[in-house]
Amino acid sequence: MKKTKTSHKGRRCRFPRCNNILSIYNHEAYCHVHLRQMDRSKKPKASKK
């Protein structure tokens, strides 16, 4: 059986003023709420012509 990769225990979301502790299975720097916000801000916006 293959061992599941985990991250350090006790990591906190890097979003300002967010105190969520990240799951050991979440390898991102942000919690699930703020990760969605970061994804939206990185998407290219459609240009209006």
N, CA, C, O and CB atoms as a CASP TS submission, in Angstrom:
PFRMAT TS
TARGET T0000
AUTHOR 0000-0000-0000
METHOD Language model
MODEL 1
PARENT N/A
ATOM      1  N   MET     1       0.844  -1.183   0.000  1.00  0.00           N
ATOM      2  CA  MET     1       0.000   0.000   0.000  1.00  0.00           C
ATOM      3  C   MET     1       0.891   1.250   0.000  1.00  0.00           C
ATOM      4  O   MET     1       1.877   1.326   0.733  1.00  0.00           O
ATOM      5  CB  MET     1      -0.961  -0.004   1.229  1.00  0.00           C
ATOM      6  N   LYS     2       0.524   2.215  -0.831  1.00  0.00           N
ATOM      7  CA  LYS     2       1.290   3.451  -0.970  1.00  0.00           C
ATOM      8  C   LYS     2       0.936   4.418   0.161  1.00  0.00           C
ATOM      9  O   LYS     2      -0.240   4.616   0.466  1.00  0.00           O
ATOM     10  CB  LYS     2       1.023   4.106  -2.347  1.00  0.00           C
ATOM     11  N   LYS     3       1.953   5.016   0.779  1.00  0.00           N
ATOM     12  CA  LYS     3       1.737   5.959   1.871  1.00  0.00           C
ATOM     13  C   LYS     3       1.298   7.318   1.322  1.00  0.00           C
ATOM     14  O   LYS     3       1.882   7.820   0.362  1.00  0.00           O
ATOM     15  CB  LYS     3       3.018   6.109   2.717  1.00  0.00           C
ATOM     16  N   THR     4       0.265   7.913   1.933  1.00  0.00           N
ATOM     17  CA  THR     4      -0.246   9.225   1.530  1.00  0.00           C
ATOM     18  C   THR     4       0.698  10.320   2.009  1.00  0.00           C
ATOM     19  O   THR     4       1.136  10.313   3.159  1.00  0.00           O
ATOM     20  CB  THR     4      -1.670   9.457   2.088  1.00  0.00           C
ATOM     21  N   LYS     5       1.007  11.262   1.120  1.00  0.00           N
ATOM     22  CA  LYS     5       1.871  12.389   1.493  1.00  0.00           C
ATOM     23  C   LYS     5       1.102  13.338   2.399  1.00  0.00           C
ATOM     24  O   LYS     5      -0.084  13.589   2.186  1.00  0.00           O
ATOM     25  CB  LYS     5       2.387  13.139   0.232  1.00  0.00           C
ATOM     26  N   THR     6       1.775  13.859   3.401  1.00  0.00           N
ATOM     27  CA  THR     6       1.153  14.810   4.316  1.00  0.00           C
ATOM     28  C   THR     6       2.070  16.017   4.513  1.00  0.00           C
ATOM     29  O   THR     6       3.281  15.944   4.301  1.00  0.00           O
ATOM     30  CB  THR     6       0.838  14.138   5.676  1.00  0.00           C
ATOM     31  N   SER     7       1.462  17.120   4.921  1.00  0.00           N
ATOM     32  CA  SER     7       2.204  18.342   5.230  1.00  0.00           C
ATOM     33  C   SER     7       2.342  18.464   6.741  1.00  0.00           C
ATOM     34  O   SER     7       1.769  17.672   7.489  1.00  0.00           O
ATOM     35  CB  SER     7       1.498  19.598   4.634  1.00  0.00           C
ATOM     36  N   HIS     8       3.089  19.443   7.180  1.00  0.00           N
ATOM     37  CA  HIS     8       3.309  19.642   8.618  1.00  0.00           C
ATOM     38  C   HIS     8       2.008  19.951   9.344  1.00  0.00           C
ATOM     39  O   HIS     8       1.134  20.633   8.808  1.00  0.00           O
ATOM     40  CB  HIS     8       4.311  20.771   8.852  1.00  0.00           C
ATOM     41  N   LYS     9       1.889  19.459  10.537  1.00  0.00           N
ATOM     42  CA  LYS     9       0.720  19.693  11.377  1.00  0.00           C
ATOM     43  C   LYS     9       0.803  21.103  11.984  1.00  0.00           C
ATOM     44  O   LYS     9       1.881  21.554  12.369  1.00  0.00           O
ATOM     45  CB  LYS     9       0.618  18.611  12.498  1.00  0.00           C
ATOM     46  N   GLY    10      -0.347  21.792  12.063  1.00  0.00           N
ATOM     47  CA  GLY    10      -0.397  23.093  12.719  1.00  0.00           C
ATOM     48  C   GLY    10      -0.143  24.288  11.807  1.00  0.00           C
ATOM     49  O   GLY    10      -0.031  25.415  12.289  1.00  0.00           O
ATOM     50  N   ARG    11      -0.050  24.059  10.493  1.00  0.00           N
ATOM     51  CA  ARG    11       0.156  25.195   9.570  1.00  0.00           C
ATOM     52  C   ARG    11      -1.102  26.028   9.507  1.00  0.00           C
ATOM     53  O   ARG    11      -2.210  25.498   9.588  1.00  0.00           O
ATOM     54  CB  ARG    11       0.546  24.705   8.148  1.00  0.00           C
ATOM     55  N   ARG    12      -0.936  27.346   9.361  1.00  0.00           N
ATOM     56  CA  ARG    12      -2.067  28.263   9.281  1.00  0.00           C
ATOM     57  C   ARG    12      -2.178  28.843   7.881  1.00  0.00           C
ATOM     58  O   ARG    12      -1.185  28.972   7.164  1.00  0.00           O
ATOM     59  CB  ARG    12      -1.929  29.388  10.315  1.00  0.00           C
ATOM     60  N   CYS    13      -3.395  29.187   7.507  1.00  0.00           N
ATOM     61  CA  CYS    13      -3.664  29.829   6.220  1.00  0.00           C
ATOM     62  C   CYS    13      -2.878  31.135   6.147  1.00  0.00           C
ATOM     63  O   CYS    13      -2.802  31.871   7.131  1.00  0.00           O
ATOM     64  CB  CYS    13      -5.195  30.089   6.027  1.00  0.00           C
ATOM     65  N   ARG    14      -2.293  31.425   4.984  1.00  0.00           N
ATOM     66  CA  ARG    14      -1.475  32.625   4.808  1.00  0.00           C
ATOM     67  C   ARG    14      -2.288  33.872   4.471  1.00  0.00           C
ATOM     68  O   ARG    14      -1.727  34.962   4.364  1.00  0.00           O
ATOM     69  CB  ARG    14      -0.464  32.389   3.727  1.00  0.00           C
ATOM     70  N   PHE    15      -3.598  33.723   4.305  1.00  0.00           N
ATOM     71  CA  PHE    15      -4.440  34.871   4.007  1.00  0.00           C
ATOM     72  C   PHE    15      -4.468  35.790   5.229  1.00  0.00           C
ATOM     73  O   PHE    15      -4.580  35.307   6.356  1.00  0.00           O
ATOM     74  CB  PHE    15      -5.881  34.421   3.610  1.00  0.00           C
ATOM     75  N   PRO    16      -4.365  37.117   5.024  1.00  0.00           N
ATOM     76  CA  PRO    16      -4.346  38.049   6.169  1.00  0.00           C
ATOM     77  C   PRO    16      -5.549  37.861   7.096  1.00  0.00           C
ATOM     78  O   PRO    16      -6.691  37.768   6.644  1.00  0.00           O
ATOM     79  CB  PRO    16      -4.313  39.493   5.666  1.00  0.00           C
ATOM     80  N   ARG    17      -5.276  37.809   8.370  1.00  0.00           N
ATOM     81  CA  ARG    17      -6.255  37.687   9.462  1.00  0.00           C
ATOM     82  C   ARG    17      -7.060  36.384   9.439  1.00  0.00           C
ATOM     83  O   ARG    17      -8.091  36.297  10.105  1.00  0.00           O
ATOM     84  CB  ARG    17      -7.206  38.846   9.408  1.00  0.00           C
ATOM     85  N   CYS    18      -6.623  35.387   8.701  1.00  0.00           N
ATOM     86  CA  CYS    18      -7.288  34.080   8.716  1.00  0.00           C
ATOM     87  C   CYS    18      -6.525  33.181   9.683  1.00  0.00           C
ATOM     88  O   CYS    18      -5.309  33.029   9.566  1.00  0.00           O
ATOM     89  CB  CYS    18      -7.349  33.443   7.271  1.00  0.00           C
ATOM     90  N   ASN    19      -7.221  32.599  10.617  1.00  0.00           N
ATOM     91  CA  ASN    19      -6.586  31.747  11.616  1.00  0.00           C
ATOM     92  C   ASN    19      -6.888  30.269  11.415  1.00  0.00           C
ATOM     93  O   ASN    19      -6.652  29.461  12.313  1.00  0.00           O
ATOM     94  CB  ASN    19      -7.023  32.164  12.989  1.00  0.00           C
ATOM     95  N   ASN    20      -7.413  29.907  10.234  1.00  0.00           N
ATOM     96  CA  ASN    20      -7.713  28.497   9.974  1.00  0.00           C
ATOM     97  C   ASN    20      -6.434  27.669   9.979  1.00  0.00           C
ATOM     98  O   ASN    20      -5.430  28.046   9.373  1.00  0.00           O
ATOM     99  CB  ASN    20      -8.445  28.336   8.628  1.00  0.00           C
ATOM    100  N   ILE    21      -6.487  26.542  10.669  1.00  0.00           N
ATOM    101  CA  ILE    21      -5.374  25.604  10.651  1.00  0.00           C
ATOM    102  C   ILE    21      -5.607  24.648   9.498  1.00  0.00           C
ATOM    103  O   ILE    21      -6.678  24.055   9.375  1.00  0.00           O
ATOM    104  CB  ILE    21      -5.236  24.838  12.012  1.00  0.00           C
ATOM    105  N   LEU    22      -4.599  24.503   8.658  1.00  0.00           N
ATOM    106  CA  LEU    22      -4.717  23.689   7.457  1.00  0.00           C
ATOM    107  C   LEU    22      -4.611  22.203   7.783  1.00  0.00           C
ATOM    108  O   LEU    22      -3.897  21.797   8.699  1.00  0.00           O
ATOM    109  CB  LEU    22      -3.648  24.082   6.446  1.00  0.00           C
ATOM    110  N   SER    23      -5.321  21.427   7.028  1.00  0.00           N
ATOM    111  CA  SER    23      -5.266  19.975   7.143  1.00  0.00           C
ATOM    112  C   SER    23      -3.879  19.485   6.732  1.00  0.00           C
ATOM    113  O   SER    23      -3.212  20.116   5.912  1.00  0.00           O
ATOM    114  CB  SER    23      -6.366  19.309   6.272  1.00  0.00           C
ATOM    115  N   ILE    24      -3.453  18.380   7.293  1.00  0.00           N
ATOM    116  CA  ILE    24      -2.163  17.810   6.895  1.00  0.00           C
ATOM    117  C   ILE    24      -2.221  17.307   5.456  1.00  0.00           C
ATOM    118  O   ILE    24      -1.185  17.056   4.841  1.00  0.00           O
ATOM    119  CB  ILE    24      -1.760  16.663   7.844  1.00  0.00           C
ATOM    120  N   TYR    25      -3.430  17.161   4.922  1.00  0.00           N
ATOM    121  CA  TYR    25      -3.607  16.693   3.546  1.00  0.00           C
ATOM    122  C   TYR    25      -3.755  17.847   2.553  1.00  0.00           C
ATOM    123  O   TYR    25      -3.764  17.627   1.342  1.00  0.00           O
ATOM    124  CB  TYR    25      -4.824  15.787   3.461  1.00  0.00           C
ATOM    125  N   ASN    26      -3.870  19.077   3.065  1.00  0.00           N
ATOM    126  CA  ASN    26      -3.931  20.269   2.218  1.00  0.00           C
ATOM    127  C   ASN    26      -2.496  20.763   2.053  1.00  0.00           C
ATOM    128  O   ASN    26      -1.886  21.237   3.011  1.00  0.00           O
ATOM    129  CB  ASN    26      -4.869  21.393   2.842  1.00  0.00           C
ATOM    130  N   HIS    27      -1.965  20.654   0.856  1.00  0.00           N
ATOM    131  CA  HIS    27      -0.572  21.037   0.615  1.00  0.00           C
ATOM    132  C   HIS    27      -0.451  22.476   0.137  1.00  0.00           C
ATOM    133  O   HIS    27       0.649  22.935  -0.171  1.00  0.00           O
ATOM    134  CB  HIS    27       0.060  20.106  -0.404  1.00  0.00           C
ATOM    135  N   GLU    28      -1.562  23.187   0.071  1.00  0.00           N
ATOM    136  CA  GLU    28      -1.582  24.589  -0.362  1.00  0.00           C
ATOM    137  C   GLU    28      -1.216  25.503   0.810  1.00  0.00           C
ATOM    138  O   GLU    28      -1.137  25.055   1.954  1.00  0.00           O
ATOM    139  CB  GLU    28      -2.978  24.970  -0.931  1.00  0.00           C
ATOM    140  N   ALA    29      -0.993  26.787   0.515  1.00  0.00           N
ATOM    141  CA  ALA    29      -0.662  27.769   1.547  1.00  0.00           C
ATOM    142  C   ALA    29      -1.916  28.423   2.130  1.00  0.00           C
ATOM    143  O   ALA    29      -1.839  29.130   3.135  1.00  0.00           O
ATOM    144  CB  ALA    29       0.262  28.839   0.974  1.00  0.00           C
ATOM    145  N   TYR    30      -3.084  28.183   1.491  1.00  0.00           N
ATOM    146  CA  TYR    30      -4.331  28.812   1.905  1.00  0.00           C
ATOM    147  C   TYR    30      -5.379  27.758   2.251  1.00  0.00           C
ATOM    148  O   TYR    30      -5.328  26.638   1.742  1.00  0.00           O
ATOM    149  CB  TYR    30      -4.853  29.742   0.804  1.00  0.00           C
ATOM    150  N   CYS    31      -6.325  28.115   3.111  1.00  0.00           N
ATOM    151  CA  CYS    31      -7.434  27.224   3.426  1.00  0.00           C
ATOM    152  C   CYS    31      -8.366  27.141   2.219  1.00  0.00           C
ATOM    153  O   CYS    31      -8.213  27.907   1.268  1.00  0.00           O
ATOM    154  CB  CYS    31      -8.203  27.716   4.688  1.00  0.00           C
ATOM    155  N   HIS    32      -9.318  26.230   2.246  1.00  0.00           N
ATOM    156  CA  HIS    32     -10.187  26.016   1.081  1.00  0.00           C
ATOM    157  C   HIS    32     -11.008  27.255   0.726  1.00  0.00           C
ATOM    158  O   HIS    32     -11.305  27.476  -0.448  1.00  0.00           O
ATOM    159  CB  HIS    32     -11.121  24.847   1.340  1.00  0.00           C
ATOM    160  N   VAL    33     -11.379  28.061   1.714  1.00  0.00           N
ATOM    161  CA  VAL    33     -12.160  29.272   1.452  1.00  0.00           C
ATOM    162  C   VAL    33     -11.316  30.293   0.684  1.00  0.00           C
ATOM    163  O   VAL    33     -11.761  30.835  -0.328  1.00  0.00           O
ATOM    164  CB  VAL    33     -12.674  29.886   2.780  1.00  0.00           C
ATOM    165  N   HIS    34     -10.120  30.547   1.161  1.00  0.00           N
ATOM    166  CA  HIS    34      -9.277  31.574   0.554  1.00  0.00           C
ATOM    167  C   HIS    34      -8.581  31.075  -0.705  1.00  0.00           C
ATOM    168  O   HIS    34      -8.212  31.883  -1.557  1.00  0.00           O
ATOM    169  CB  HIS    34      -8.243  32.055   1.551  1.00  0.00           C
ATOM    170  N   LEU    35      -8.396  29.792  -0.844  1.00  0.00           N
ATOM    171  CA  LEU    35      -7.808  29.260  -2.063  1.00  0.00           C
ATOM    172  C   LEU    35      -8.719  29.549  -3.246  1.00  0.00           C
ATOM    173  O   LEU    35      -8.243  29.875  -4.334  1.00  0.00           O
ATOM    174  CB  LEU    35      -7.553  27.747  -1.932  1.00  0.00           C
ATOM    175  N   ARG    36     -10.032  29.432  -3.041  1.00  0.00           N
ATOM    176  CA  ARG    36     -10.993  29.758  -4.106  1.00  0.00           C
ATOM    177  C   ARG    36     -10.897  31.231  -4.484  1.00  0.00           C
ATOM    178  O   ARG    36     -10.983  31.570  -5.664  1.00  0.00           O
ATOM    179  CB  ARG    36     -12.435  29.418  -3.664  1.00  0.00           C
ATOM    180  N   GLN    37     -10.720  32.109  -3.504  1.00  0.00           N
ATOM    181  CA  GLN    37     -10.592  33.540  -3.779  1.00  0.00           C
ATOM    182  C   GLN    37      -9.311  33.817  -4.563  1.00  0.00           C
ATOM    183  O   GLN    37      -9.307  34.644  -5.475  1.00  0.00           O
ATOM    184  CB  GLN    37     -10.602  34.350  -2.466  1.00  0.00           C
ATOM    185  N   MET    38      -8.237  33.134  -4.214  1.00  0.00           N
ATOM    186  CA  MET    38      -6.969  33.336  -4.904  1.00  0.00           C
ATOM    187  C   MET    38      -7.081  32.828  -6.342  1.00  0.00           C
ATOM    188  O   MET    38      -6.531  33.449  -7.252  1.00  0.00           O
ATOM    189  CB  MET    38      -5.816  32.617  -4.158  1.00  0.00           C
ATOM    190  N   ASP    39      -7.778  31.717  -6.565  1.00  0.00           N
ATOM    191  CA  ASP    39      -7.963  31.177  -7.910  1.00  0.00           C
ATOM    192  C   ASP    39      -8.707  32.167  -8.794  1.00  0.00           C
ATOM    193  O   ASP    39      -8.343  32.362  -9.954  1.00  0.00           O
ATOM    194  CB  ASP    39      -8.719  29.847  -7.855  1.00  0.00           C
ATOM    195  N   ARG    40      -9.750  32.795  -8.252  1.00  0.00           N
ATOM    196  CA  ARG    40     -10.543  33.752  -9.028  1.00  0.00           C
ATOM    197  C   ARG    40      -9.718  34.967  -9.408  1.00  0.00           C
ATOM    198  O   ARG    40      -9.860  35.487 -10.515  1.00  0.00           O
ATOM    199  CB  ARG    40     -11.777  34.188  -8.240  1.00  0.00           C
ATOM    200  N   SER    41      -8.860  35.428  -8.514  1.00  0.00           N
ATOM    201  CA  SER    41      -8.082  36.638  -8.794  1.00  0.00           C
ATOM    202  C   SER    41      -6.988  36.375  -9.835  1.00  0.00           C
ATOM    203  O   SER    41      -6.512  37.318 -10.468  1.00  0.00           O
ATOM    204  CB  SER    41      -7.454  37.175  -7.500  1.00  0.00           C
ATOM    205  N   LYS    42      -6.583  35.125 -10.023  1.00  0.00           N
ATOM    206  CA  LYS    42      -5.536  34.792 -10.987  1.00  0.00           C
ATOM    207  C   LYS    42      -6.074  34.531 -12.383  1.00  0.00           C
ATOM    208  O   LYS    42      -5.313  34.542 -13.350  1.00  0.00           O
ATOM    209  CB  LYS    42      -4.776  33.591 -10.515  1.00  0.00           C
ATOM    210  N   LYS    43      -7.396  34.293 -12.503  1.00  0.00           N
ATOM    211  CA  LYS    43      -7.960  33.994 -13.807  1.00  0.00           C
ATOM    212  C   LYS    43      -7.918  35.233 -14.687  1.00  0.00           C
ATOM    213  O   LYS    43      -8.213  36.331 -14.216  1.00  0.00           O
ATOM    214  CB  LYS    43      -9.398  33.474 -13.672  1.00  0.00           C
ATOM    215  N   PRO    44      -7.558  35.078 -15.954  1.00  0.00           N
ATOM    216  CA  PRO    44      -7.544  36.236 -16.854  1.00  0.00           C
ATOM    217  C   PRO    44      -8.962  36.722 -17.121  1.00  0.00           C
ATOM    218  O   PRO    44      -9.886  35.926 -17.287  1.00  0.00           O
ATOM    219  CB  PRO    44      -6.843  35.885 -18.182  1.00  0.00           C
ATOM    220  N   LYS    45      -9.118  38.028 -17.160  1.00  0.00           N
ATOM    221  CA  LYS    45     -10.435  38.616 -17.402  1.00  0.00           C
ATOM    222  C   LYS    45     -10.633  38.794 -18.900  1.00  0.00           C
ATOM    223  O   LYS    45      -9.703  39.126 -19.636  1.00  0.00           O
ATOM    224  CB  LYS    45     -10.589  39.976 -16.661  1.00  0.00           C
ATOM    225  N   ALA    46     -11.862  38.565 -19.327  1.00  0.00           N
ATOM    226  CA  ALA    46     -12.172  38.701 -20.745  1.00  0.00           C
ATOM    227  C   ALA    46     -12.121  40.183 -21.126  1.00  0.00           C
ATOM    228  O   ALA    46     -12.657  41.035 -20.417  1.00  0.00           O
ATOM    229  CB  ALA    46     -13.571  38.087 -21.072  1.00  0.00           C
ATOM    230  N   SER    47     -11.483  40.470 -22.227  1.00  0.00           N
ATOM    231  CA  SER    47     -11.395  41.860 -22.669  1.00  0.00           C
ATOM    232  C   SER    47     -12.673  42.248 -23.396  1.00  0.00           C
ATOM    233  O   SER    47     -13.233  41.463 -24.161  1.00  0.00           O
ATOM    234  CB  SER    47     -10.165  42.075 -23.583  1.00  0.00           C
ATOM    235  N   LYS    48     -13.119  43.455 -23.147  1.00  0.00           N
ATOM    236  CA  LYS    48     -14.340  43.956 -23.783  1.00  0.00           C
ATOM    237  C   LYS    48     -13.951  44.673 -25.065  1.00  0.00           C
ATOM    238  O   LYS    48     -13.058  45.521 -25.068  1.00  0.00           O
ATOM    239  CB  LYS    48     -15.135  44.909 -22.828  1.00  0.00           C
ATOM    240  N   LYS    49     -14.626  44.327 -26.154  1.00  0.00           N
ATOM    241  CA  LYS    49     -14.330  44.978 -27.437  1.00  0.00           C
ATOM    242  C   LYS    49     -15.537  45.669 -27.977  1.00  0.00           C
ATOM    243  O   LYS    49     -15.476  46.271 -29.049  1.00  0.00           O
ATOM    244  CB  LYS    49     -13.822  43.979 -28.451  1.00  0.00           C
TER
END
